[in-house]
């Protein structure tokens, strides 16, 4: 399995966003997914944003709670 390992120097601030839910249709079935953004603000002012697609049961960053996917009807498009 490929692994990405990087080092970011002189980070001024790290912002962890809330978990967002979305939905999509695959094989005529509506499915739900969860994402969470981590933004690292560097000393020179440039931000680096990482979007993580969270699997069900994965622990959300900062909140420390397991992600539970809502039903498709509960997700606003």
Phi and psi in degrees as a GROMACS rama.xvg file:
@    title "Ramachandran Plot"
@    xaxis  label "Phi"
@    yaxis  label "Psi"
@TYPE xy
-67.7143  144.53  UNK-2
-127.897  136.207  UNK-3
-108.271  124.628  UNK-4
-129.359  123.135  UNK-5
-138.072  163.948  UNK-6
-125.463  132.064  UNK-7
-112.404  120.83  UNK-8
-97.2092  144.82  UNK-9
62.849  45.2288  UNK-10
-72.6658  130.807  UNK-11
-91.2671  -33.6604  UNK-12
-157.443  145.138  UNK-13
-122.716  125.625  UNK-14
-115.207  127.778  UNK-15
-109.715  119.588  UNK-16
-84.1103  170.885  UNK-17
-73.8229  164.715  UNK-18
-74.9259  131.428  UNK-19
-112.913  141.961  UNK-20
-111.012  143.229  UNK-21
-139.22  173.037  UNK-22
-140.466  157.944  UNK-23
-150.093  162.286  UNK-24
-107.434  130.406  UNK-25
-139.757  125.613  UNK-26
52.745  46.2822  UNK-27
60.3453  21.9629  UNK-28
-124.694  131.509  UNK-29
-82.8903  128.129  UNK-30
-123.249  160.707  UNK-31
-118.811  145.344  UNK-32
-135.488  161.914  UNK-33
-127.877  139.03  UNK-34
-131.88  157.616  UNK-35
-144.723  136.733  UNK-36
-100.939  141.75  UNK-37
-122.067  122.512  UNK-38
-113.514  126.267  UNK-39
-109.262  117.955  UNK-40
-95.6952  120.214  UNK-41
-85.6301  162.671  UNK-42
-58.57  -34.2496  UNK-43
-79.9984  2.82244  UNK-44
96.1522  -10.7333  UNK-45
-83.5048  132.671  UNK-46
-93.2067  150.408  UNK-47
-122.423  121.402  UNK-48
-112.136  130.021  UNK-49
-119.042  123.305  UNK-50
-104.018  124.792  UNK-51
-109.432  126.827  UNK-52
-87.6858  116.185  UNK-53
-93.3909  130.872  UNK-54
-81.0617  155.64  UNK-55
-59.3601  133.01  UNK-56
92.4973  -13.4803  UNK-57
-67.0691  143.874  UNK-58
-79.3988  125.009  UNK-59
-68.3168  145.165  UNK-60
-66.8897  143.091  UNK-61
68.3519  -41.1061  UNK-62
-75.1142  -32.9405  UNK-63
73.8423  15.7656  UNK-64
-110.284  147.179  UNK-65
-67.7536  141.01  UNK-66
-78.0912  128.046  UNK-67
-119.434  117.73  UNK-68
-72.3535  132.645  UNK-69
-76.5234  169.787  UNK-70
-72.2954  157.539  UNK-71
-55.7052  -33.2855  UNK-72
-67.1594  -24.6673  UNK-73
-83.9529  -11.6039  UNK-74
-94.9632  123.6  UNK-75
-81.2352  130.502  UNK-76
